[in-house]
Amino acid sequence: MLSYALIMKRKHVDSSGIQTVGYDPVKKILEVEFVGNHVYRYLNVPEVLYMRLMRAASKGNFFNTKIRDAGFECVQIG
C-alpha cells in the first residue's frame, strides 16, 4: 500500500511542463510536480528511467513517452 506520508525531496528541472522531480530508489516511486502544482507518484518505476528522465533534453517528451504512456500505476497526491 502506498503511504502518502512519504516525504520526498524533489529537484527543480528545466522544463515547460514539469517543475520538480523526485525519486525513492528503495520504494521505486517517481514523484513529479507539474506546472500548476499538481503532484503525482508513479509506482514501480526503475531507477534507470529516473536517471534517463533527469538527463533528457526534453523532460516532458521523455516523461510522456517512457513513463506516462508506459502504463505505470500513478496516484495524484497534490
Phi and psi restraints in degrees (range 20) as a CNS / XPLOR table:
assign (resid 1 and name C) (resid 2 and name N)
       (resid 2 and name CA) (resid 2 and name C) 1.0 -77.9 20.0 2
assign (resid 2 and name N) (resid 2 and name CA)
       (resid 2 and name C) (resid 3 and name N) 1.0 128.5 20.0 2
assign (resid 2 and name C) (resid 3 and name N)
       (resid 3 and name CA) (resid 3 and name C) 1.0 -92.4 20.0 2
assign (resid 3 and name N) (resid 3 and name CA)
       (resid 3 and name C) (resid 4 and name N) 1.0 120.5 20.0 2
assign (resid 3 and name C) (resid 4 and name N)
       (resid 4 and name CA) (resid 4 and name C) 1.0 -75.6 20.0 2
assign (resid 4 and name N) (resid 4 and name CA)
       (resid 4 and name C) (resid 5 and name N) 1.0 -14.0 20.0 2
assign (resid 4 and name C) (resid 5 and name N)
       (resid 5 and name CA) (resid 5 and name C) 1.0 -78.5 20.0 2
assign (resid 5 and name N) (resid 5 and name CA)
       (resid 5 and name C) (resid 6 and name N) 1.0 -9.6 20.0 2
assign (resid 5 and name C) (resid 6 and name N)
       (resid 6 and name CA) (resid 6 and name C) 1.0 -56.3 20.0 2
assign (resid 6 and name N) (resid 6 and name CA)
       (resid 6 and name C) (resid 7 and name N) 1.0 124.1 20.0 2
assign (resid 6 and name C) (resid 7 and name N)
       (resid 7 and name CA) (resid 7 and name C) 1.0 -96.0 20.0 2
assign (resid 7 and name N) (resid 7 and name CA)
       (resid 7 and name C) (resid 8 and name N) 1.0 122.8 20.0 2
assign (resid 7 and name C) (resid 8 and name N)
       (resid 8 and name CA) (resid 8 and name C) 1.0 -123.7 20.0 2
assign (resid 8 and name N) (resid 8 and name CA)
       (resid 8 and name C) (resid 9 and name N) 1.0 130.5 20.0 2
assign (resid 8 and name C) (resid 9 and name N)
       (resid 9 and name CA) (resid 9 and name C) 1.0 -76.4 20.0 2
assign (resid 9 and name N) (resid 9 and name CA)
       (resid 9 and name C) (resid 10 and name N) 1.0 133.8 20.0 2
assign (resid 9 and name C) (resid 10 and name N)
       (resid 10 and name CA) (resid 10 and name C) 1.0 -118.5 20.0 2
assign (resid 10 and name N) (resid 10 and name CA)
       (resid 10 and name C) (resid 11 and name N) 1.0 149.1 20.0 2
assign (resid 10 and name C) (resid 11 and name N)
       (resid 11 and name CA) (resid 11 and name C) 1.0 -105.6 20.0 2
assign (resid 11 and name N) (resid 11 and name CA)
       (resid 11 and name C) (resid 12 and name N) 1.0 139.1 20.0 2
assign (resid 11 and name C) (resid 12 and name N)
       (resid 12 and name CA) (resid 12 and name C) 1.0 -67.9 20.0 2
assign (resid 12 and name N) (resid 12 and name CA)
       (resid 12 and name C) (resid 13 and name N) 1.0 140.6 20.0 2
assign (resid 12 and name C) (resid 13 and name N)
       (resid 13 and name CA) (resid 13 and name C) 1.0 -126.1 20.0 2
assign (resid 13 and name N) (resid 13 and name CA)
       (resid 13 and name C) (resid 14 and name N) 1.0 157.3 20.0 2
assign (resid 13 and name C) (resid 14 and name N)
       (resid 14 and name CA) (resid 14 and name C) 1.0 -87.7 20.0 2
assign (resid 14 and name N) (resid 14 and name CA)
       (resid 14 and name C) (resid 15 and name N) 1.0 97.0 20.0 2
assign (resid 14 and name C) (resid 15 and name N)
       (resid 15 and name CA) (resid 15 and name C) 1.0 -157.7 20.0 2
assign (resid 15 and name N) (resid 15 and name CA)
       (resid 15 and name C) (resid 16 and name N) 1.0 147.2 20.0 2
assign (resid 15 and name C) (resid 16 and name N)
       (resid 16 and name CA) (resid 16 and name C) 1.0 -81.0 20.0 2
assign (resid 16 and name N) (resid 16 and name CA)
       (resid 16 and name C) (resid 17 and name N) 1.0 -16.5 20.0 2
assign (resid 16 and name C) (resid 17 and name N)
       (resid 17 and name CA) (resid 17 and name C) 1.0 -117.2 20.0 2
assign (resid 17 and name N) (resid 17 and name CA)
       (resid 17 and name C) (resid 18 and name N) 1.0 -20.8 20.0 2
assign (resid 17 and name C) (resid 18 and name N)
       (resid 18 and name CA) (resid 18 and name C) 1.0 -114.0 20.0 2
assign (resid 18 and name N) (resid 18 and name CA)
       (resid 18 and name C) (resid 19 and name N) 1.0 129.6 20.0 2
assign (resid 18 and name C) (resid 19 and name N)
       (resid 19 and name CA) (resid 19 and name C) 1.0 -91.4 20.0 2
assign (resid 19 and name N) (resid 19 and name CA)
       (resid 19 and name C) (resid 20 and name N) 1.0 -52.4 20.0 2
assign (resid 19 and name C) (resid 20 and name N)
       (resid 20 and name CA) (resid 20 and name C) 1.0 -139.2 20.0 2
assign (resid 20 and name N) (resid 20 and name CA)
       (resid 20 and name C) (resid 21 and name N) 1.0 156.0 20.0 2
assign (resid 20 and name C) (resid 21 and name N)
       (resid 21 and name CA) (resid 21 and name C) 1.0 -138.7 20.0 2
assign (resid 21 and name N) (resid 21 and name CA)
       (resid 21 and name C) (resid 22 and name N) 1.0 136.5 20.0 2
assign (resid 21 and name C) (resid 22 and name N)
       (resid 22 and name CA) (resid 22 and name C) 1.0 -134.1 20.0 2
assign (resid 22 and name N) (resid 22 and name CA)
       (resid 22 and name C) (resid 23 and name N) 1.0 160.5 20.0 2
assign (resid 22 and name C) (resid 23 and name N)
       (resid 23 and name CA) (resid 23 and name C) 1.0 -148.0 20.0 2
assign (resid 23 and name N) (resid 23 and name CA)
       (resid 23 and name C) (resid 24 and name N) 1.0 135.7 20.0 2
assign (resid 23 and name C) (resid 24 and name N)
       (resid 24 and name CA) (resid 24 and name C) 1.0 -109.6 20.0 2
assign (resid 24 and name N) (resid 24 and name CA)
       (resid 24 and name C) (resid 25 and name N) 1.0 106.3 20.0 2
assign (resid 24 and name C) (resid 25 and name N)
       (resid 25 and name CA) (resid 25 and name C) 1.0 -70.0 20.0 2
assign (resid 25 and name N) (resid 25 and name CA)
       (resid 25 and name C) (resid 26 and name N) 1.0 -23.4 20.0 2
assign (resid 25 and name C) (resid 26 and name N)
       (resid 26 and name CA) (resid 26 and name C) 1.0 -74.6 20.0 2
assign (resid 26 and name N) (resid 26 and name CA)
       (resid 26 and name C) (resid 27 and name N) 1.0 -46.8 20.0 2
assign (resid 26 and name C) (resid 27 and name N)
       (resid 27 and name CA) (resid 27 and name C) 1.0 -90.3 20.0 2
assign (resid 27 and name N) (resid 27 and name CA)
       (resid 27 and name C) (resid 28 and name N) 1.0 -9.6 20.0 2
assign (resid 27 and name C) (resid 28 and name N)
       (resid 28 and name CA) (resid 28 and name C) 1.0 58.3 20.0 2
assign (resid 28 and name N) (resid 28 and name CA)
       (resid 28 and name C) (resid 29 and name N) 1.0 45.3 20.0 2
assign (resid 28 and name C) (resid 29 and name N)
       (resid 29 and name CA) (resid 29 and name C) 1.0 -110.0 20.0 2
assign (resid 29 and name N) (resid 29 and name CA)
       (resid 29 and name C) (resid 30 and name N) 1.0 127.4 20.0 2
assign (resid 29 and name C) (resid 30 and name N)
       (resid 30 and name CA) (resid 30 and name C) 1.0 -102.8 20.0 2
assign (resid 30 and name N) (resid 30 and name CA)
       (resid 30 and name C) (resid 31 and name N) 1.0 127.7 20.0 2
assign (resid 30 and name C) (resid 31 and name N)
       (resid 31 and name CA) (resid 31 and name C) 1.0 -115.2 20.0 2
assign (resid 31 and name N) (resid 31 and name CA)
       (resid 31 and name C) (resid 32 and name N) 1.0 128.0 20.0 2
assign (resid 31 and name C) (resid 32 and name N)
       (resid 32 and name CA) (resid 32 and name C) 1.0 -127.3 20.0 2
assign (resid 32 and name N) (resid 32 and name CA)
       (resid 32 and name C) (resid 33 and name N) 1.0 126.6 20.0 2
assign (resid 32 and name C) (resid 33 and name N)
       (resid 33 and name CA) (resid 33 and name C) 1.0 -105.0 20.0 2
assign (resid 33 and name N) (resid 33 and name CA)
       (resid 33 and name C) (resid 34 and name N) 1.0 122.4 20.0 2
assign (resid 33 and name C) (resid 34 and name N)
       (resid 34 and name CA) (resid 34 and name C) 1.0 -94.1 20.0 2
assign (resid 34 and name N) (resid 34 and name CA)
       (resid 34 and name C) (resid 35 and name N) 1.0 162.7 20.0 2
assign (resid 34 and name C) (resid 35 and name N)
       (resid 35 and name CA) (resid 35 and name C) 1.0 -57.0 20.0 2
assign (resid 35 and name N) (resid 35 and name CA)
       (resid 35 and name C) (resid 36 and name N) 1.0 133.5 20.0 2
assign (resid 35 and name C) (resid 36 and name N)
       (resid 36 and name CA) (resid 36 and name C) 1.0 101.1 20.0 2
assign (resid 36 and name N) (resid 36 and name CA)
       (resid 36 and name C) (resid 37 and name N) 1.0 -0.8 20.0 2
assign (resid 36 and name C) (resid 37 and name N)
       (resid 37 and name CA) (resid 37 and name C) 1.0 70.2 20.0 2
assign (resid 37 and name N) (resid 37 and name CA)
       (resid 37 and name C) (resid 38 and name N) 1.0 21.0 20.0 2
assign (resid 37 and name C) (resid 38 and name N)
       (resid 38 and name CA) (resid 38 and name C) 1.0 -81.7 20.0 2
assign (resid 38 and name N) (resid 38 and name CA)
       (resid 38 and name C) (resid 39 and name N) 1.0 130.4 20.0 2
assign (resid 38 and name C) (resid 39 and name N)
       (resid 39 and name CA) (resid 39 and name C) 1.0 -119.5 20.0 2
assign (resid 39 and name N) (resid 39 and name CA)
       (resid 39 and name C) (resid 40 and name N) 1.0 131.8 20.0 2
assign (resid 39 and name C) (resid 40 and name N)
       (resid 40 and name CA) (resid 40 and name C) 1.0 -126.9 20.0 2
assign (resid 40 and name N) (resid 40 and name CA)
       (resid 40 and name C) (resid 41 and name N) 1.0 147.3 20.0 2
assign (resid 40 and name C) (resid 41 and name N)
       (resid 41 and name CA) (resid 41 and name C) 1.0 -112.4 20.0 2
assign (resid 41 and name N) (resid 41 and name CA)
       (resid 41 and name C) (resid 42 and name N) 1.0 131.6 20.0 2
assign (resid 41 and name C) (resid 42 and name N)
       (resid 42 and name CA) (resid 42 and name C) 1.0 -109.9 20.0 2
assign (resid 42 and name N) (resid 42 and name CA)
       (resid 42 and name C) (resid 43 and name N) 1.0 128.2 20.0 2
assign (resid 42 and name C) (resid 43 and name N)
       (resid 43 and name CA) (resid 43 and name C) 1.0 -97.9 20.0 2
assign (resid 43 and name N) (resid 43 and name CA)
       (resid 43 and name C) (resid 44 and name N) 1.0 147.6 20.0 2
assign (resid 43 and name C) (resid 44 and name N)
       (resid 44 and name CA) (resid 44 and name C) 1.0 59.6 20.0 2
assign (resid 44 and name N) (resid 44 and name CA)
       (resid 44 and name C) (resid 45 and name N) 1.0 38.2 20.0 2
assign (resid 44 and name C) (resid 45 and name N)
       (resid 45 and name CA) (resid 45 and name C) 1.0 -88.0 20.0 2
assign (resid 45 and name N) (resid 45 and name CA)
       (resid 45 and name C) (resid 46 and name N) 1.0 122.5 20.0 2
assign (resid 45 and name C) (resid 46 and name N)
       (resid 46 and name CA) (resid 46 and name C) 1.0 -61.2 20.0 2
assign (resid 46 and name N) (resid 46 and name CA)
       (resid 46 and name C) (resid 47 and name N) 1.0 144.3 20.0 2
assign (resid 46 and name C) (resid 47 and name N)
       (resid 47 and name CA) (resid 47 and name C) 1.0 -59.3 20.0 2
assign (resid 47 and name N) (resid 47 and name CA)
       (resid 47 and name C) (resid 48 and name N) 1.0 -32.3 20.0 2
assign (resid 47 and name C) (resid 48 and name N)
       (resid 48 and name CA) (resid 48 and name C) 1.0 -61.2 20.0 2
assign (resid 48 and name N) (resid 48 and name CA)
       (resid 48 and name C) (resid 49 and name N) 1.0 -34.2 20.0 2
assign (resid 48 and name C) (resid 49 and name N)
       (resid 49 and name CA) (resid 49 and name C) 1.0 -69.6 20.0 2
assign (resid 49 and name N) (resid 49 and name CA)
       (resid 49 and name C) (resid 50 and name N) 1.0 -38.3 20.0 2
assign (resid 49 and name C) (resid 50 and name N)
       (resid 50 and name CA) (resid 50 and name C) 1.0 -60.6 20.0 2
assign (resid 50 and name N) (resid 50 and name CA)
       (resid 50 and name C) (resid 51 and name N) 1.0 -46.7 20.0 2
assign (resid 50 and name C) (resid 51 and name N)
       (resid 51 and name CA) (resid 51 and name C) 1.0 -63.2 20.0 2
assign (resid 51 and name N) (resid 51 and name CA)
       (resid 51 and name C) (resid 52 and name N) 1.0 -40.4 20.0 2
assign (resid 51 and name C) (resid 52 and name N)
       (resid 52 and name CA) (resid 52 and name C) 1.0 -67.3 20.0 2
assign (resid 52 and name N) (resid 52 and name CA)
       (resid 52 and name C) (resid 53 and name N) 1.0 -38.1 20.0 2
assign (resid 52 and name C) (resid 53 and name N)
       (resid 53 and name CA) (resid 53 and name C) 1.0 -60.0 20.0 2
assign (resid 53 and name N) (resid 53 and name CA)
       (resid 53 and name C) (resid 54 and name N) 1.0 -45.8 20.0 2
assign (resid 53 and name C) (resid 54 and name N)
       (resid 54 and name CA) (resid 54 and name C) 1.0 -67.5 20.0 2
assign (resid 54 and name N) (resid 54 and name CA)
       (resid 54 and name C) (resid 55 and name N) 1.0 -24.1 20.0 2
assign (resid 54 and name C) (resid 55 and name N)
       (resid 55 and name CA) (resid 55 and name C) 1.0 -94.3 20.0 2
assign (resid 55 and name N) (resid 55 and name CA)
       (resid 55 and name C) (resid 56 and name N) 1.0 -10.7 20.0 2
assign (resid 55 and name C) (resid 56 and name N)
       (resid 56 and name CA) (resid 56 and name C) 1.0 -64.7 20.0 2
assign (resid 56 and name N) (resid 56 and name CA)
       (resid 56 and name C) (resid 57 and name N) 1.0 139.3 20.0 2
assign (resid 56 and name C) (resid 57 and name N)
       (resid 57 and name CA) (resid 57 and name C) 1.0 -64.6 20.0 2
assign (resid 57 and name N) (resid 57 and name CA)
       (resid 57 and name C) (resid 58 and name N) 1.0 -40.3 20.0 2
assign (resid 57 and name C) (resid 58 and name N)
       (resid 58 and name CA) (resid 58 and name C) 1.0 -116.4 20.0 2
assign (resid 58 and name N) (resid 58 and name CA)
       (resid 58 and name C) (resid 59 and name N) 1.0 96.9 20.0 2
assign (resid 58 and name C) (resid 59 and name N)
       (resid 59 and name CA) (resid 59 and name C) 1.0 -64.1 20.0 2
assign (resid 59 and name N) (resid 59 and name CA)
       (resid 59 and name C) (resid 60 and name N) 1.0 -38.3 20.0 2
assign (resid 59 and name C) (resid 60 and name N)
       (resid 60 and name CA) (resid 60 and name C) 1.0 -62.9 20.0 2
assign (resid 60 and name N) (resid 60 and name CA)
       (resid 60 and name C) (resid 61 and name N) 1.0 -45.0 20.0 2
assign (resid 60 and name C) (resid 61 and name N)
       (resid 61 and name CA) (resid 61 and name C) 1.0 -65.1 20.0 2
assign (resid 61 and name N) (resid 61 and name CA)
       (resid 61 and name C) (resid 62 and name N) 1.0 -44.5 20.0 2
assign (resid 61 and name C) (resid 62 and name N)
       (resid 62 and name CA) (resid 62 and name C) 1.0 -62.0 20.0 2
assign (resid 62 and name N) (resid 62 and name CA)
       (resid 62 and name C) (resid 63 and name N) 1.0 -47.0 20.0 2
assign (resid 62 and name C) (resid 63 and name N)
       (resid 63 and name CA) (resid 63 and name C) 1.0 -57.7 20.0 2
assign (resid 63 and name N) (resid 63 and name CA)
       (resid 63 and name C) (resid 64 and name N) 1.0 -47.9 20.0 2
assign (resid 63 and name C) (resid 64 and name N)
       (resid 64 and name CA) (resid 64 and name C) 1.0 -61.6 20.0 2
assign (resid 64 and name N) (resid 64 and name CA)
       (resid 64 and name C) (resid 65 and name N) 1.0 -43.7 20.0 2
assign (resid 64 and name C) (resid 65 and name N)
       (resid 65 and name CA) (resid 65 and name C) 1.0 -84.9 20.0 2
assign (resid 65 and name N) (resid 65 and name CA)
       (resid 65 and name C) (resid 66 and name N) 1.0 -35.6 20.0 2
assign (resid 65 and name C) (resid 66 and name N)
       (resid 66 and name CA) (resid 66 and name C) 1.0 -100.6 20.0 2
assign (resid 66 and name N) (resid 66 and name CA)
       (resid 66 and name C) (resid 67 and name N) 1.0 -16.7 20.0 2
assign (resid 66 and name C) (resid 67 and name N)
       (resid 67 and name CA) (resid 67 and name C) 1.0 -121.2 20.0 2
assign (resid 67 and name N) (resid 67 and name CA)
       (resid 67 and name C) (resid 68 and name N) 1.0 -63.5 20.0 2
assign (resid 67 and name C) (resid 68 and name N)
       (resid 68 and name CA) (resid 68 and name C) 1.0 -58.0 20.0 2
assign (resid 68 and name N) (resid 68 and name CA)
       (resid 68 and name C) (resid 69 and name N) 1.0 -51.7 20.0 2
assign (resid 68 and name C) (resid 69 and name N)
       (resid 69 and name CA) (resid 69 and name C) 1.0 -80.4 20.0 2
assign (resid 69 and name N) (resid 69 and name CA)
       (resid 69 and name C) (resid 70 and name N) 1.0 -4.9 20.0 2
assign (resid 69 and name C) (resid 70 and name N)
       (resid 70 and name CA) (resid 70 and name C) 1.0 -82.9 20.0 2
assign (resid 70 and name N) (resid 70 and name CA)
       (resid 70 and name C) (resid 71 and name N) 1.0 -8.4 20.0 2
assign (resid 70 and name C) (resid 71 and name N)
       (resid 71 and name CA) (resid 71 and name C) 1.0 89.5 20.0 2
assign (resid 71 and name N) (resid 71 and name CA)
       (resid 71 and name C) (resid 72 and name N) 1.0 17.4 20.0 2
assign (resid 71 and name C) (resid 72 and name N)
       (resid 72 and name CA) (resid 72 and name C) 1.0 -64.6 20.0 2
assign (resid 72 and name N) (resid 72 and name CA)
       (resid 72 and name C) (resid 73 and name N) 1.0 139.8 20.0 2
assign (resid 72 and name C) (resid 73 and name N)
       (resid 73 and name CA) (resid 73 and name C) 1.0 -63.3 20.0 2
assign (resid 73 and name N) (resid 73 and name CA)
       (resid 73 and name C) (resid 74 and name N) 1.0 137.3 20.0 2
assign (resid 73 and name C) (resid 74 and name N)
       (resid 74 and name CA) (resid 74 and name C) 1.0 -137.0 20.0 2
assign (resid 74 and name N) (resid 74 and name CA)
       (resid 74 and name C) (resid 75 and name N) 1.0 154.1 20.0 2
assign (resid 74 and name C) (resid 75 and name N)
       (resid 75 and name CA) (resid 75 and name C) 1.0 -134.8 20.0 2
assign (resid 75 and name N) (resid 75 and name CA)
       (resid 75 and name C) (resid 76 and name N) 1.0 129.7 20.0 2
assign (resid 75 and name C) (resid 76 and name N)
       (resid 76 and name CA) (resid 76 and name C) 1.0 -80.6 20.0 2
assign (resid 76 and name N) (resid 76 and name CA)
       (resid 76 and name C) (resid 77 and name N) 1.0 127.5 20.0 2
assign (resid 76 and name C) (resid 77 and name N)
       (resid 77 and name CA) (resid 77 and name C) 1.0 -116.7 20.0 2
assign (resid 77 and name N) (resid 77 and name CA)
       (resid 77 and name C) (resid 78 and name N) 1.0 -5.0 20.0 2
